[in-house]
Amino acid sequence: MTSGNPSNIPILINNDKIQNQLEQVADYFLLHDREIFQRADDSVLRLHMSDKSEYPLLIRRSRGYIPEPIKLPWDTKNRTVLGLGAEMYNVGALGIGGRCFPTQHIGHMTTMENVDFFDATIEHMKSLLGIRSLDVVGGDLHPQFLTTKMGQKLASEQSIPFFQFQHHYAHLGALALDAKVDPEEKIICVALDGTGYGEDGTIWGGEILFGNYFDYERIAHLEKQILLGGDQAISNPHRVLLSILLSEYSFDDITSNFKTIPWLSWIPETKDYSIIGHRLEKTLNSNSRVGLHETSSCGRLLDVISILLGAAKTRTYEGEPAIKLESFAEKVTGKSNILEFELSSRYLSGGMIEIQTSSLIHDLWKCLQRGENRRKLALSAEIAIARKLAEISIELASYYGASKIGMSGGVCYNQVIFKEFYQYIAKNSSSIALIAHKQIPCGDGGISIGQIPLALAKIL
């Protein structure tokens, strides 16, 4: 049995359309003569286990939660604000009267059907709330998102301001809102996910941020890695793996080792492997990355580790290699099996801290040559990443005078990283208050909600 929709298309709610458009999908249809007024996907959450207790994290806030509002930190003074979200796993959000009302789950804003569904849902929520006009619109920084174009159109038609917020600052806004942080208090937010268009034109996704709704900045990030071919490298993480290995080893040595490792022997047989490898080698030798796509994404780093250890081969859906890596590592039990990988960090110009991740891949590569257990390596790598992020967060909290640290972004759903991050801080800093998501999704389903207080801060 399946819901009545193809992938990335809204659930069909008209019986005639269901039978006409899904006749190639289903053999039988279970229909009803009661008209469906408003579609709503199921809500989804994940229970993280920590010290034998369950900690629920919302993945999709939809049926059963909507239209329950989320309290804003201040009254909006009759101002109304619309948050458009980003592109993946999207929802919309309306702020009015000191409360934020998220819509049900919409999905990926990459099809006209979902865009139409999004428009209709926003109009429906406005009608329920008695909103006739908007005062401000918030959206993502990415210039090509359909939500960005929607925001620009709304702003032009209604002569209202449209503020674009960097993706991970919206994660910070959502975390602060969820944790009921005082609007004037600045927090440390570790924002980890797959993709977010950065202020410098690169792809962010492994960021440590400091700020509140009014003022925020990026103070640390994971090492930038090359995405040769942009989206091609995201769909084929072995390209990123190759670029990281080439920073330490020759192309011929890497190729020889790929061929002798059963779960990596397919890589030299991939299309354009030799061309890609030699181009990367030439680029790295020239010390010039002009014109290349780069990313600090934690999601991409986990993808690379997943490919290297044989947990996955390609990325056919969002988060696939990282999800398979977590499952791959779950079979290991007991901290006695953990290898202690040490990630280093360095200061860049302007005081920015960069956490070095290439060395972790190089260490894993050496361990594979020694025949170490791959599942043990997977778990050890995830723990090493979480601990380093926690360690740097504690240092930065002390430097900036922050008393609260939390994590946001899709990587929160990785149980090992989530648990290790929070436990490390709890054990090593008694002065830090830990904050986490409870009502708002950690991932992109919370972006529009985080945009609401950021936009209000611009006009109140």
Backbone torsions as a table, in degrees:
resi	resn	phi	psi	omega
1	MET	NA	148.1	-178.4
2	THR	-147.2	158.9	175.1
3	SER	-70.3	159.1	-172.6
4	GLY	-83.9	65.0	176.3
5	ASN	-164.7	143.9	168.6
6	PRO	-70.8	167.2	179.7
7	SER	-57.8	138.7	175.9
8	ASN	64.0	19.4	175.1
9	ILE	-122.3	139.9	-179.8
10	PRO	-59.1	153.4	175.4
11	ILE	-57.7	131.3	178.6
12	LEU	-77.2	137.2	-175.4
13	ILE	-121.5	-1.1	177.4
14	ASN	-104.8	127.0	-174.1
15	ASN	-57.9	-40.9	-179.9
16	ASP	-64.5	-44.2	179.6
17	LYS	-66.4	-36.2	178.8
18	ILE	-58.8	-48.3	-176.9
19	GLN	-70.9	-36.0	-178.4
20	ASN	-74.0	-41.3	-172.2
21	GLN	-91.4	-15.0	-177.9
22	LEU	-116.3	15.3	-177.7
23	GLU	-66.4	-24.1	177.2
24	GLN	-87.3	-4.6	-176.7
25	VAL	-102.2	-44.0	-173.2
26	ALA	-119.5	148.9	176.4
27	ASP	-87.6	-29.9	-178.0
28	TYR	-135.8	152.9	179.9
29	PHE	-125.5	132.0	173.5
30	LEU	-102.7	106.1	-173.7
31	LEU	-113.5	170.6	-179.6
32	HIS	-145.5	151.5	-179.1
33	ASP	-87.4	-1.7	175.6
34	ARG	-81.7	125.7	-178.6
35	GLU	-70.2	136.3	175.9
36	ILE	-86.5	119.6	-176.0
37	PHE	-83.0	-41.5	-176.6
38	GLN	-145.4	122.5	180.0
39	ARG	-75.2	146.7	177.1
40	ALA	-152.4	118.6	176.8
41	ASP	-69.7	162.3	176.1
42	ASP	-65.4	148.3	171.3
43	SER	-79.6	151.2	-178.6
44	VAL	-134.9	133.1	173.3
45	LEU	-139.1	163.3	178.2
46	ARG	-125.1	136.8	177.9
47	LEU	-96.0	114.9	173.0
48	HIS	-86.9	137.6	176.7
49	MET	-96.8	128.4	178.1
50	SER	-142.5	116.3	-178.5
51	ASP	52.8	45.2	177.4
52	LYS	67.4	9.2	175.5
53	SER	-111.7	154.7	-177.5
54	GLU	-99.5	133.4	177.4
55	TYR	-120.7	107.7	-176.8
56	PRO	-80.7	135.3	174.2
57	LEU	-122.1	124.6	178.5
58	LEU	-71.8	131.7	172.9
59	ILE	-99.4	-45.1	179.4
60	ARG	-132.5	115.0	-179.9
61	ARG	-96.7	99.9	-174.0
62	SER	-142.4	-114.9	-175.6
63	ARG	-53.9	132.1	179.8
64	GLY	92.7	-21.9	178.9
65	TYR	-107.3	-25.7	-176.1
66	ILE	-94.4	136.0	7.0
67	PRO	-102.0	41.2	177.3
68	GLU	-59.0	125.6	-176.3
69	PRO	-82.0	166.0	174.0
70	ILE	-116.5	129.3	-175.2
71	LYS	-69.8	132.7	176.0
72	LEU	-86.9	160.7	-175.7
73	PRO	-74.1	-11.5	178.1
74	TRP	-152.6	163.4	177.0
75	ASP	-73.1	141.4	-176.8
76	THR	-82.1	-1.3	177.0
77	LYS	54.2	47.0	178.5
78	ASN	66.7	8.0	174.1
79	ARG	-81.9	143.6	176.6
80	THR	-117.5	135.6	-177.7
81	VAL	-131.9	140.4	177.7
82	LEU	-111.8	127.3	173.1
83	GLY	-103.0	123.6	-174.7
84	LEU	-92.8	-11.6	-179.6
85	GLY	76.5	-152.3	-177.5
86	ALA	-121.1	-114.9	-177.2
87	GLU	-129.6	-42.2	-175.4
88	MET	-94.6	144.0	175.6
89	TYR	49.2	40.7	-166.9
90	ASN	-78.5	150.7	164.8
91	VAL	-135.7	163.8	171.4
92	GLY	-102.5	167.1	178.3
93	ALA	-148.9	140.8	177.6
94	LEU	-120.9	131.1	177.8
95	GLY	-109.1	127.6	179.5
96	ILE	-158.0	139.4	173.8
97	GLY	58.1	35.5	178.2
98	GLY	79.8	10.8	179.4
99	ARG	-134.9	150.7	177.5
100	CYS	-111.7	129.1	-179.0
101	PHE	-115.0	99.6	176.4
102	PRO	-75.3	151.3	174.1
103	THR	-82.1	174.2	171.0
104	GLN	-68.9	168.7	178.8
105	HIS	-58.0	129.9	177.3
106	ILE	-101.4	-50.1	-179.2
107	GLY	116.4	-160.1	-177.0
108	HIS	-77.5	127.8	-178.6
109	MET	-86.0	58.0	-177.8
110	THR	-122.0	0.4	178.0
111	THR	-127.4	150.7	-179.7
112	MET	-66.2	-30.2	178.4
113	GLU	-62.0	-42.8	179.2
114	ASN	-71.2	-34.4	176.6
115	VAL	-63.4	-43.7	177.7
116	ASP	-63.8	-41.4	177.4
117	PHE	-61.1	-42.7	178.9
118	PHE	-60.7	-48.7	178.9
119	ASP	-57.3	-48.2	-178.1
120	ALA	-63.6	-37.5	-178.9
121	THR	-68.3	-41.6	177.8
122	ILE	-62.1	-44.2	179.4
123	GLU	-63.7	-38.5	178.0
124	HIS	-63.1	-45.5	179.1
125	MET	-64.7	-39.0	177.5
126	LYS	-61.8	-39.8	179.1
127	SER	-65.2	-44.5	179.3
128	LEU	-61.2	-36.7	-175.6
129	LEU	-92.4	-2.5	179.9
130	GLY	70.5	29.1	-179.9
131	ILE	-89.3	121.2	179.8
132	ARG	-101.1	-26.2	-179.4
133	SER	-147.1	160.2	179.5
134	LEU	-109.3	151.4	177.1
135	ASP	-104.4	-25.9	-178.6
136	VAL	-160.2	150.7	178.4
137	VAL	-125.4	138.1	176.0
138	GLY	-115.9	140.9	179.9
139	GLY	-147.9	-174.3	-177.8
140	ASP	-86.4	159.2	-179.5
141	LEU	-74.1	-21.8	-175.2
142	HIS	-62.4	123.3	-174.7
143	PRO	-72.2	-18.7	-174.4
144	GLN	-101.0	-5.4	179.3
145	PHE	-64.0	142.8	175.9
146	LEU	-63.5	-31.1	177.2
147	THR	-66.4	-33.0	176.4
148	THR	-64.9	-44.6	179.3
149	LYS	-65.9	-35.3	175.9
150	MET	-63.5	-42.7	179.2
151	GLY	-63.9	-42.0	178.3
152	GLN	-63.1	-39.9	179.5
153	LYS	-66.6	-45.9	179.0
154	LEU	-60.8	-44.6	-179.1
155	ALA	-61.2	-40.8	-180.0
156	SER	-69.2	-44.4	-176.6
157	GLU	-69.6	-36.0	-174.7
158	GLN	-105.4	2.4	179.4
159	SER	53.5	51.1	178.7
160	ILE	-126.1	158.1	-179.4
161	PRO	-72.8	143.7	174.4
162	PHE	-120.7	113.7	-179.8
163	PHE	-103.2	130.3	177.7
164	GLN	-104.4	127.5	-177.0
165	PHE	-114.5	135.3	175.9
166	GLN	-56.7	138.3	-171.6
167	HIS	-47.2	-45.4	-173.2
168	HIS	-80.9	-21.7	171.0
169	TYR	-67.9	-32.7	174.9
170	ALA	-67.7	-34.8	173.5
171	HIS	-61.7	-43.0	177.3
172	LEU	-59.7	-44.3	179.2
173	GLY	-60.5	-41.5	-179.9
174	ALA	-66.5	-41.3	-179.9
175	LEU	-64.8	-46.9	-179.9
176	ALA	-61.8	-40.0	178.6
177	LEU	-65.6	-44.7	-178.6
178	ASP	-63.9	-36.8	-177.6
179	ALA	-88.1	1.5	178.7
180	LYS	56.5	43.3	178.3
181	VAL	-73.2	140.5	176.6
182	ASP	-57.0	135.0	-175.8
183	PRO	-56.1	-28.1	-177.8
184	GLU	-85.2	-14.3	-175.3
185	GLU	-86.3	133.8	177.9
186	LYS	-94.5	141.6	-178.0
187	ILE	-121.4	164.3	168.8
188	ILE	-97.2	121.0	178.6
189	CYS	-119.6	121.5	175.0
190	VAL	-94.3	109.2	-175.5
191	ALA	-104.4	112.0	-174.6
192	LEU	-125.2	121.8	176.7
193	ASP	-159.4	-160.8	-177.0
194	GLY	-89.7	-46.6	-172.6
195	THR	-149.1	135.3	171.2
196	GLY	-156.1	124.1	-178.0
197	TYR	-64.0	121.5	-174.2
198	GLY	-89.1	162.0	179.1
199	GLU	-65.1	-23.3	-179.6
200	ASP	-94.9	6.7	178.4
201	GLY	87.4	-6.6	175.4
202	THR	-91.3	174.0	-179.8
203	ILE	-95.2	118.1	178.8
204	TRP	-90.9	169.0	178.0
205	GLY	165.9	-1.2	175.5
206	GLY	-137.5	71.8	-166.6
207	GLU	-117.4	145.2	167.2
208	ILE	-113.0	121.8	-173.8
209	LEU	-115.9	155.4	176.9
210	PHE	-134.9	126.3	177.5
211	GLY	162.7	-171.8	174.1
212	ASN	-136.4	-162.1	-176.9
213	TYR	-66.8	-25.7	-173.4
214	PHE	-94.0	-30.6	-170.7
215	ASP	-148.3	126.1	-175.9
216	TYR	-150.6	151.7	-179.7
217	GLU	-151.2	157.6	175.5
218	ARG	-92.0	124.1	-174.5
219	ILE	-117.6	-12.4	177.2
220	ALA	-161.0	157.4	178.0
221	HIS	-158.9	163.4	173.9
222	LEU	-71.1	155.9	178.8
223	GLU	-56.1	137.9	178.7
224	LYS	-75.4	134.3	177.2
225	GLN	-118.1	154.9	-176.7
226	ILE	-80.7	132.0	172.6
227	LEU	-107.9	83.2	-178.1
228	LEU	-69.1	115.2	-177.5
229	GLY	93.7	5.4	176.8
230	GLY	61.1	-114.1	-178.2
231	ASP	-60.5	-29.3	177.5
232	GLN	-61.4	-37.8	179.3
233	ALA	-73.4	-29.6	177.5
234	ILE	-69.2	-41.9	178.8
235	SER	-74.2	-24.0	-178.3
236	ASN	-126.9	79.1	-173.6
237	PRO	-61.1	-14.3	178.5
238	HIS	-64.0	-21.6	175.6
239	ARG	-64.7	-42.4	179.5
240	VAL	-69.4	-39.9	176.0
241	LEU	-56.8	-45.7	-179.2
242	LEU	-61.5	-42.3	-178.7
243	SER	-65.0	-37.4	179.6
244	ILE	-69.5	-42.2	179.2
245	LEU	-66.3	-34.5	-179.2
246	LEU	-68.2	-16.7	176.4
247	SER	-74.2	-9.5	-178.2
248	GLU	-126.9	-29.9	-174.2
249	TYR	-126.6	162.4	178.4
250	SER	-79.8	157.5	-179.0
251	PHE	-61.4	-40.7	-178.8
252	ASP	-65.5	-41.2	178.9
253	ASP	-64.8	-42.1	-180.0
254	ILE	-63.1	-45.8	-178.6
255	THR	-61.4	-42.9	179.1
256	SER	-60.5	-42.7	-179.8
257	ASN	-70.5	-38.6	175.8
258	PHE	-54.2	-44.0	-175.5
259	LYS	-68.4	-22.6	-178.7
260	THR	-94.2	-10.5	-179.8
261	ILE	-100.8	113.9	-171.5
262	PRO	-52.6	-43.2	-176.0
263	TRP	-81.8	-1.5	176.8
264	LEU	-118.5	-2.9	-174.4
265	SER	-65.9	-17.3	179.1
266	TRP	-74.2	-21.6	-173.3
267	ILE	-63.5	-47.7	179.6
268	PRO	-63.5	-14.7	-179.7
269	GLU	-91.3	-3.6	-178.6
270	THR	-72.1	157.6	-178.8
271	LYS	-61.7	135.8	175.8
272	ASP	63.7	17.3	-177.9
273	TYR	-56.0	-48.7	-177.2
274	SER	-65.0	-41.5	179.7
275	ILE	-62.9	-46.3	-179.3
276	ILE	-62.4	-45.6	-177.9
277	GLY	-61.8	-46.7	-179.1
278	HIS	-69.7	-33.3	177.2
279	ARG	-66.6	-43.1	178.1
280	LEU	-63.9	-42.9	-179.4
281	GLU	-61.0	-42.9	178.7
282	LYS	-64.6	-41.6	-180.0
283	THR	-63.1	-45.6	-178.9
284	LEU	-66.8	-36.9	178.7
285	ASN	-67.9	-28.0	-179.3
286	SER	-82.5	-11.5	-177.7
287	ASN	58.4	25.9	178.1
288	SER	-122.4	129.0	178.9
289	ARG	-117.7	21.9	-179.8
290	VAL	-62.4	128.9	177.7
291	GLY	85.2	-3.7	-179.8
292	LEU	-91.5	148.6	171.3
293	HIS	-79.4	134.0	178.2
294	GLU	-129.7	152.6	-180.0
295	THR	-143.8	144.1	173.1
296	SER	-104.3	17.6	-172.4
297	SER	-64.7	130.6	173.5
298	CYS	-71.7	-33.8	176.8
299	GLY	-59.9	-42.8	178.7
300	ARG	-67.4	-35.8	177.5
301	LEU	-62.7	-44.1	178.4
302	LEU	-64.9	-35.7	175.6
303	ASP	-59.1	-44.8	-178.9
304	VAL	-62.3	-45.6	179.5
305	ILE	-62.0	-39.4	179.7
306	SER	-61.7	-42.7	178.9
307	ILE	-67.4	-45.6	-177.3
308	LEU	-59.2	-38.9	-176.1
309	LEU	-92.5	0.9	175.0
310	GLY	80.6	17.8	176.8
311	ALA	-77.2	-27.3	179.5
312	ALA	-149.4	167.7	176.6
313	LYS	-115.2	-50.8	-178.4
314	THR	-131.7	178.5	178.5
315	ARG	-116.2	100.4	-178.5
316	THR	-98.0	-13.1	173.6
317	TYR	-147.7	163.8	-174.6
318	GLU	-57.2	122.4	175.1
319	GLY	80.0	6.3	-173.5
320	GLU	-55.4	-54.4	-177.0
321	PRO	-61.1	-39.5	-179.2
322	ALA	-67.7	-38.5	177.7
323	ILE	-63.8	-43.9	-180.0
324	LYS	-68.4	-31.9	177.3
325	LEU	-64.3	-44.4	179.3
326	GLU	-61.1	-44.9	178.3
327	SER	-62.4	-39.3	179.7
328	PHE	-60.4	-38.7	-176.2
329	ALA	-81.9	-17.8	-174.1
330	GLU	-64.2	-22.4	-176.8
331	LYS	-72.9	-14.1	-179.9
332	VAL	-83.8	134.2	177.7
333	THR	-127.1	143.8	175.9
334	GLY	89.9	129.6	-179.1
335	LYS	-68.4	-14.4	178.9
336	SER	-66.4	-17.1	-179.1
337	ASN	-88.9	-3.3	-173.0
338	ILE	-84.6	134.2	172.1
339	LEU	-90.9	139.4	-177.6
340	GLU	-89.9	98.2	174.3
341	PHE	-92.3	135.6	-178.5
342	GLU	-112.2	116.0	175.9
343	LEU	-91.3	137.1	178.1
344	SER	-98.5	172.3	177.0
345	SER	-142.3	161.8	178.5
346	ARG	-146.2	157.2	178.2
347	TYR	-91.4	133.0	174.3
348	LEU	-99.5	178.8	178.4
349	SER	-60.5	141.4	179.5
350	GLY	84.4	4.0	177.5
351	GLY	87.7	2.2	178.2
352	MET	-66.3	137.8	176.6
353	ILE	-99.1	132.9	176.4
354	GLU	-115.9	123.1	178.3
355	ILE	-87.7	121.9	-174.9
356	GLN	-77.3	122.4	-178.6
357	THR	-113.0	-19.3	178.5
358	SER	-59.6	-37.5	-178.6
359	SER	-62.5	-32.7	177.7
360	LEU	-64.5	-42.9	178.5
361	ILE	-65.4	-40.0	178.0
362	HIS	-63.1	-40.2	179.0
363	ASP	-65.3	-42.1	178.1
364	LEU	-62.7	-40.0	178.8
365	TRP	-60.5	-43.4	178.2
366	LYS	-65.8	-39.2	179.7
367	CYS	-64.2	-35.5	177.5
368	LEU	-65.0	-37.8	178.5
369	GLN	-63.8	-28.4	-179.9
370	ARG	-88.0	-3.4	177.3
371	GLY	82.9	22.5	178.7
372	GLU	-64.3	152.0	178.6
373	ASN	-63.3	126.6	-174.5
374	ARG	-68.2	-36.4	179.2
375	ARG	-66.6	-38.9	176.5
376	LYS	-63.7	-39.0	177.8
377	LEU	-65.5	-39.1	179.8
378	ALA	-61.5	-48.2	180.0
379	LEU	-65.4	-42.4	-179.7
380	SER	-61.9	-39.7	-179.4
381	ALA	-66.4	-43.6	179.5
382	GLU	-62.6	-41.6	179.3
383	ILE	-65.8	-40.1	-179.9
384	ALA	-62.2	-41.6	179.1
385	ILE	-63.8	-47.6	-178.5
386	ALA	-62.1	-43.4	-177.8
387	ARG	-65.9	-40.8	-179.5
388	LYS	-66.2	-41.5	177.3
389	LEU	-62.2	-39.9	178.7
390	ALA	-67.1	-42.9	-179.5
391	GLU	-61.6	-47.2	179.3
392	ILE	-65.8	-36.4	179.0
393	SER	-62.5	-41.3	178.2
394	ILE	-63.1	-44.8	179.4
395	GLU	-60.5	-44.4	-178.5
396	LEU	-70.3	-35.5	177.0
397	ALA	-61.7	-40.8	177.7
398	SER	-65.5	-42.8	-178.1
399	TYR	-65.7	-43.4	-176.3
400	TYR	-90.5	-5.1	179.8
401	GLY	76.1	27.9	179.2
402	ALA	-89.3	145.1	-179.0
403	SER	-113.3	-1.4	-178.8
404	LYS	-129.9	134.8	177.8
405	ILE	-130.8	139.7	176.2
406	GLY	-152.8	173.3	-178.7
407	MET	-123.4	143.2	175.9
408	SER	-141.8	168.7	-178.9
409	GLY	102.9	163.7	-174.1
410	GLY	-61.1	-25.1	179.9
411	VAL	-67.4	-16.3	175.5
412	CYS	-55.9	-27.9	-177.2
413	TYR	-74.5	-9.6	172.8
414	ASN	-77.4	113.0	-171.9
415	GLN	-64.0	-38.7	-178.6
416	VAL	-64.5	-49.3	-177.6
417	ILE	-65.7	-45.0	179.5
418	PHE	-58.3	-51.7	-176.8
419	LYS	-64.7	-46.2	-177.1
420	GLU	-66.0	-38.8	179.3
421	PHE	-59.9	-52.2	-176.3
422	TYR	-71.2	-37.8	-179.6
423	GLN	-68.8	-36.7	179.9
424	TYR	-63.4	-44.6	-179.7
425	ILE	-66.0	-42.2	179.8
426	ALA	-60.2	-37.0	-177.8
427	LYS	-79.4	-26.3	-170.6
428	ASN	-112.4	0.1	177.9
429	SER	-152.9	100.7	-179.4
430	SER	-73.8	-16.1	-177.0
431	SER	-88.5	-6.7	-176.7
432	ILE	-95.1	132.0	172.1
433	ALA	-94.1	127.0	-178.2
434	LEU	-89.5	135.3	178.1
435	ILE	-125.0	147.9	-177.3
436	ALA	-151.1	165.2	179.0
437	HIS	-72.1	144.4	175.4
438	LYS	-135.9	-50.1	-177.4
439	GLN	-97.6	-22.8	-172.9
440	ILE	-112.0	134.9	177.9
441	PRO	-56.5	140.8	177.0
442	CYS	-68.3	-34.6	-174.7
443	GLY	-83.0	-155.4	-173.4
444	ASP	-70.7	-11.4	172.8
445	GLY	-67.2	-9.9	177.9
446	GLY	-106.6	-0.8	-175.7
447	ILE	-62.7	-47.9	-178.5
448	SER	-62.6	-34.7	179.1
449	ILE	-67.1	-41.2	177.3
450	GLY	-66.6	-27.6	179.1
451	GLN	-70.0	-25.5	-176.9
452	ILE	-61.1	-56.7	179.2
453	PRO	-66.4	-30.5	177.5
454	LEU	-64.6	-40.6	179.5
455	ALA	-70.7	-40.3	178.6
456	LEU	-62.5	-37.0	179.5
457	ALA	-61.7	-23.7	-179.8
458	LYS	-76.1	-24.1	-171.5
459	ILE	-118.8	-15.5	-178.5
460	LEU	-85.3	NA	NA
